[in-house]
C-alpha cells in the first residue's frame, strides 16, 4: 500500500511538473510572441513576462525584436546618364508586427532576409537611377538614403511586419572605365569654379580699390580746402595784426619794414642794386636821424 501510494505521489508530481512546463512560458524582454492553436494565430504581440498556454493544442512562437543588420551584396547600378556605380550597403531592420511577420515568413529570419534584400536592391536601383553622377558624388551618403529608407519602411511594414530603420552606404566605387572620365570632369569643374572665384575676387578687388581711390581724392580735396581756409584765415589775421601795429606807430613800422628790406637785399654775396642815390629805398640810410629823434 505504501509503495502504491508513493508511486501515485511521484506520478502526480511528475504530471504536475509536465503540466507546468508545458503550460507556462516566458517571453524575454528582447522578444515578442504569438500564440497558435493548430497553426492559427489566436493571440498577437505577446509582451515580455510569464504567460500560460494550453498544452498540446496551443503553441507559442517567439521572435527577436532587436534591431538586426542585413549586409547586402555589392551591386552595380546605373545613374541617370547611364553611368555605372558599384555600391556596398547594409540595412537595419526590426520586427514590429509579430503576427504579420509570422504569416509572411513563418518566423524564419533567413526567409525574411531573402524577402527584404530584393526590395532594398530595387529601392537603391530606383534612387541611383534618378540621380546623375555629380549629384551622387556631391551629396552626403546619409541624406541620399533618407527617401529610400522611408519608402521601403512603409512597404515592409505592410508586407512583412518589419520596420526598415536605416539604409546606409558603406562605399561607392566607379568602374575602371568610368573613373578616369569622372576624375577629368571633376578636375575641369573645379578649375572652372576656381576661375570664377578668381574673377569674382579680382572684380571685388577693383571695386574696393576704386572706392578707396575715390575716398582718397575726397579726403585730399577736403584737406586742401581746409588748409586753404586756415591759410586764408591766418593771412587775414596776420594782415589785421600788421595793420593794427602800423596804426600804433606808422613811422616805426615803416622803419622796421625798410630794415627787413635791407637785410633781404644784401644778404648774399655779389648782390647788386642799380638805384638812384636819392631813391626812397635809401631813405633811412641817408638820414642821420632815421626815426626823426631829437638830438
C-alpha positions as CSV (number, residue, x, y, z in Angstrom):
1,X,0.0,0.0,0.0
2,X,2.8,2.3,0.9
3,X,4.6,1.6,-2.4
4,X,1.4,2.2,-4.4
5,X,0.8,5.5,-2.5
6,X,4.4,6.6,-3.1
7,X,4.1,5.8,-6.8
8,X,0.9,7.8,-7.0
9,X,2.5,10.8,-5.3
10,X,5.5,10.6,-7.6
11,X,3.3,10.2,-10.6
12,X,1.2,13.1,-9.5
13,X,4.3,15.3,-9.1
14,X,5.6,14.3,-12.4
15,X,2.3,15.1,-14.1
16,X,2.2,18.4,-12.3
17,X,5.7,19.2,-13.4
18,X,4.9,18.2,-17.0
19,X,1.7,20.3,-17.0
20,X,3.6,23.3,-15.6
21,X,6.4,23.0,-18.0
22,X,4.0,22.8,-20.9
23,X,1.5,25.4,-19.7
24,X,3.9,28.2,-18.6
25,X,6.3,30.0,-20.8
26,X,8.4,33.2,-20.5
27,X,8.8,35.9,-23.2
28,X,12.2,37.7,-22.8
29,X,12.4,41.5,-22.9
30,X,14.1,41.4,-26.3
31,X,11.3,39.2,-27.7
32,X,7.7,39.3,-28.8
33,X,5.5,36.2,-29.3
34,X,2.3,34.9,-30.9
35,X,0.1,32.1,-29.6
36,X,-1.1,29.5,-32.1
37,X,-3.8,26.8,-32.0
38,X,-3.2,24.2,-34.6
39,X,-1.2,26.8,-36.6
40,X,-3.8,29.6,-36.3
41,X,-2.8,32.8,-34.5
42,X,-5.2,33.2,-31.5
43,X,-3.1,35.8,-29.5
44,X,-1.0,38.5,-31.1
45,X,2.0,40.6,-29.9
46,X,2.5,38.9,-26.6
47,X,4.6,41.2,-24.4
48,X,7.6,40.1,-22.2
49,X,6.8,38.2,-19.0
50,X,5.3,34.9,-17.7
51,X,2.3,33.6,-19.6
52,X,0.1,30.5,-19.7
53,X,-1.0,28.2,-22.6
54,X,-2.9,25.0,-23.0
55,X,-0.6,22.1,-23.6
56,X,-0.7,20.1,-26.8
57,X,-3.4,22.3,-28.5
58,X,-1.6,25.6,-28.2
59,X,2.0,26.5,-29.2
60,X,4.0,29.7,-28.9
61,X,6.4,31.3,-31.4
62,X,8.9,33.8,-30.2
63,X,10.6,36.4,-32.4
64,X,13.7,38.6,-31.7
65,X,12.6,42.2,-31.8
66,X,16.1,43.8,-31.5
67,X,17.4,45.8,-34.5
68,X,19.1,43.4,-36.9
69,X,21.7,44.1,-39.6
70,X,21.4,42.9,-43.2
71,X,24.7,43.2,-45.0
72,X,23.5,43.4,-48.7
73,X,25.6,42.2,-51.6
74,X,27.7,44.6,-53.5
75,X,25.6,45.7,-56.5
76,X,26.1,47.6,-59.8
77,X,23.6,50.4,-60.5
78,X,23.2,52.8,-63.4
79,X,22.8,56.6,-62.9
80,X,20.6,59.0,-64.7
81,X,23.2,59.4,-67.5
82,X,23.7,55.6,-67.7
83,X,27.0,55.6,-65.8
84,X,27.7,52.6,-63.7
85,X,28.4,52.8,-59.9
86,X,29.3,49.9,-57.6
87,X,27.5,50.2,-54.2
88,X,28.2,48.4,-51.0
89,X,25.4,48.9,-48.4
90,X,23.7,47.5,-45.3
91,X,20.2,47.7,-43.8
92,X,19.0,47.9,-40.2
93,X,15.6,46.2,-39.7
94,X,13.4,45.1,-36.8
95,X,10.3,43.0,-36.3
96,X,7.4,45.3,-35.3
97,X,4.3,43.2,-36.1
98,X,4.9,39.6,-34.9
99,X,1.6,38.3,-36.4
100,X,2.3,39.7,-39.9
101,X,5.9,38.6,-39.7
102,X,4.9,35.0,-38.8
103,X,2.3,34.9,-41.6
104,X,4.8,36.2,-44.2
105,X,7.9,34.3,-43.2
106,X,6.7,31.5,-40.8
107,X,9.1,33.2,-38.3
108,X,12.2,32.2,-40.3
109,X,14.8,35.0,-40.2
110,X,16.6,33.8,-43.3
111,X,13.3,33.8,-45.2
112,X,12.8,37.4,-44.1
113,X,16.3,38.3,-45.3
114,X,15.6,36.7,-48.7
115,X,12.4,38.8,-49.0
116,X,14.0,42.1,-47.8
117,X,17.1,42.0,-49.9
118,X,15.4,42.3,-53.4
119,X,13.3,45.1,-52.1
120,X,16.4,47.0,-50.9
121,X,18.1,46.3,-54.2
122,X,15.1,47.6,-56.2
123,X,14.8,50.8,-54.0
124,X,18.5,51.6,-54.4
125,X,18.4,51.0,-58.1
126,X,15.5,53.4,-58.5
127,X,17.2,56.0,-56.3
128,X,20.5,55.9,-58.1
129,X,18.7,55.9,-61.5
130,X,17.1,59.3,-60.8
131,X,20.4,61.0,-60.0
132,X,23.3,61.9,-62.2
133,X,26.9,61.0,-61.2
134,X,27.7,64.5,-60.0
135,X,24.8,64.5,-57.6
136,X,25.7,61.1,-56.2
137,X,29.3,62.3,-55.6
138,X,28.4,65.7,-54.2
139,X,25.5,64.6,-51.8
140,X,26.1,63.2,-48.4
141,X,25.5,59.4,-48.3
142,X,23.2,59.6,-45.2
143,X,21.0,62.2,-46.9
144,X,21.0,60.2,-50.1
145,X,19.3,57.2,-48.3
146,X,16.6,59.1,-46.4
147,X,14.0,58.8,-49.1
148,X,14.5,55.1,-50.0
149,X,14.6,54.1,-46.3
150,X,11.2,55.9,-45.6
151,X,9.5,54.4,-48.7
152,X,10.9,50.9,-48.0
153,X,9.9,51.1,-44.4
154,X,6.2,51.7,-45.2
155,X,6.2,48.8,-47.7
156,X,7.9,46.3,-45.5
157,X,5.6,47.1,-42.5
158,X,2.7,46.2,-44.7
159,X,4.2,43.1,-46.4
160,X,6.4,41.5,-43.7
161,X,5.6,43.3,-40.5
162,X,9.2,44.6,-40.2
163,X,10.5,48.2,-40.0
164,X,13.4,49.4,-42.1
165,X,15.2,51.5,-39.5
166,X,18.0,52.7,-41.8
167,X,19.8,52.1,-45.1
168,X,23.5,53.1,-45.1
169,X,26.0,53.2,-47.9
170,X,29.4,51.8,-46.9
171,X,31.1,52.5,-50.2
172,X,30.5,53.8,-53.7
173,X,33.1,52.9,-56.3
174,X,33.3,53.6,-60.0
175,X,34.3,51.0,-62.6
176,X,37.8,51.5,-64.1
177,X,36.4,52.6,-67.4
178,X,34.4,55.4,-65.8
179,X,36.8,56.6,-63.1
180,X,39.2,58.4,-65.4
181,X,36.4,60.3,-67.2
182,X,34.8,61.2,-63.9
183,X,38.0,62.5,-62.4
184,X,38.8,64.5,-65.6
185,X,35.3,66.1,-65.4
186,X,35.7,66.8,-61.7
187,X,39.1,68.4,-62.3
188,X,37.6,70.6,-65.1
189,X,34.7,71.5,-62.9
190,X,37.0,72.5,-60.1
191,X,39.2,74.5,-62.4
192,X,36.2,76.3,-63.8
193,X,35.0,77.1,-60.3
194,X,38.4,78.3,-59.4
195,X,38.5,80.7,-62.4
196,X,35.1,82.0,-61.5
197,X,36.2,82.7,-57.9
198,X,39.4,84.4,-59.1
199,X,37.4,86.6,-61.5
200,X,35.0,87.5,-58.7
201,X,37.9,88.2,-56.4
202,X,39.6,90.5,-59.0
203,X,36.3,92.3,-59.6
204,X,35.8,92.8,-55.9
205,X,39.4,94.0,-55.5
206,X,39.0,96.5,-58.3
207,X,35.8,97.8,-56.8
208,X,37.4,98.1,-53.4
209,X,40.5,99.8,-54.9
210,X,38.3,102.2,-56.9
211,X,36.3,103.1,-53.8
212,X,39.5,103.6,-51.8
213,X,40.9,105.9,-54.6
214,X,37.6,107.9,-54.6
215,X,37.7,108.3,-50.9
216,X,41.3,109.3,-51.0
217,X,40.6,112.0,-53.6
218,X,37.6,113.2,-51.5
219,X,39.7,113.3,-48.3
220,X,42.6,115.2,-50.1
221,X,40.2,117.7,-51.5
222,X,38.6,118.2,-48.1
223,X,42.0,118.6,-46.5
224,X,43.2,121.0,-49.2
225,X,40.0,123.0,-48.8
226,X,40.5,123.1,-45.0
227,X,44.2,124.1,-45.4
228,X,43.3,126.9,-47.8
229,X,40.6,128.1,-45.4
230,X,43.0,128.0,-42.5
231,X,45.8,129.7,-44.5
232,X,43.4,132.5,-45.6
233,X,42.2,133.0,-42.1
234,X,45.8,133.1,-41.0
235,X,46.8,135.6,-43.7
236,X,43.8,137.7,-42.8
237,X,44.7,137.6,-39.1
238,X,48.3,138.5,-39.9
239,X,47.2,141.4,-42.0
240,X,45.0,142.6,-39.2
241,X,47.8,142.4,-36.8
242,X,50.2,144.3,-39.2
243,X,47.5,146.9,-39.7
244,X,46.9,147.3,-36.0
245,X,50.7,147.6,-35.4
246,X,51.1,150.1,-38.3
247,X,48.4,152.3,-36.9
248,X,50.0,152.4,-33.5
249,X,53.4,153.8,-34.8
250,X,53.5,154.3,-38.6
251,X,57.0,155.8,-38.6
252,X,58.5,152.8,-36.7
253,X,56.6,150.3,-38.8
254,X,58.0,151.9,-42.0
255,X,61.5,151.9,-40.5
256,X,61.1,148.2,-39.5
257,X,59.9,147.2,-43.0
258,X,62.9,149.1,-44.5
259,X,65.4,147.3,-42.3
260,X,63.9,143.9,-43.4
261,X,64.2,145.0,-47.0
262,X,67.9,146.0,-46.5
263,X,68.6,142.6,-44.8
264,X,67.0,140.6,-47.6
265,X,68.6,142.7,-50.3
266,X,72.2,142.5,-49.0
267,X,72.1,139.0,-47.5
268,X,74.1,137.2,-50.2
269,X,77.4,137.9,-51.8
270,X,77.7,139.7,-55.1
271,X,74.2,141.4,-54.8
272,X,73.9,144.5,-56.9
273,X,71.2,147.1,-57.0
274,X,71.0,149.9,-59.5
275,X,69.1,152.7,-57.9
276,X,69.3,156.5,-57.6
277,X,71.1,157.6,-54.5
278,X,68.2,159.8,-53.7
279,X,65.8,156.8,-54.1
280,X,63.2,156.4,-51.4
281,X,64.8,152.9,-50.8
282,X,67.8,154.6,-49.2
283,X,65.7,157.0,-47.2
284,X,66.8,155.7,-43.8
285,X,70.4,155.0,-44.8
286,X,70.9,158.6,-45.9
287,X,69.2,160.1,-42.8
288,X,71.3,161.0,-39.8
289,X,68.2,160.6,-37.6
290,X,66.3,157.7,-39.2
291,X,63.4,157.7,-36.7
292,X,63.3,161.6,-36.6
293,X,64.5,161.5,-32.9
294,X,65.5,164.8,-31.4
295,X,69.2,165.3,-30.6
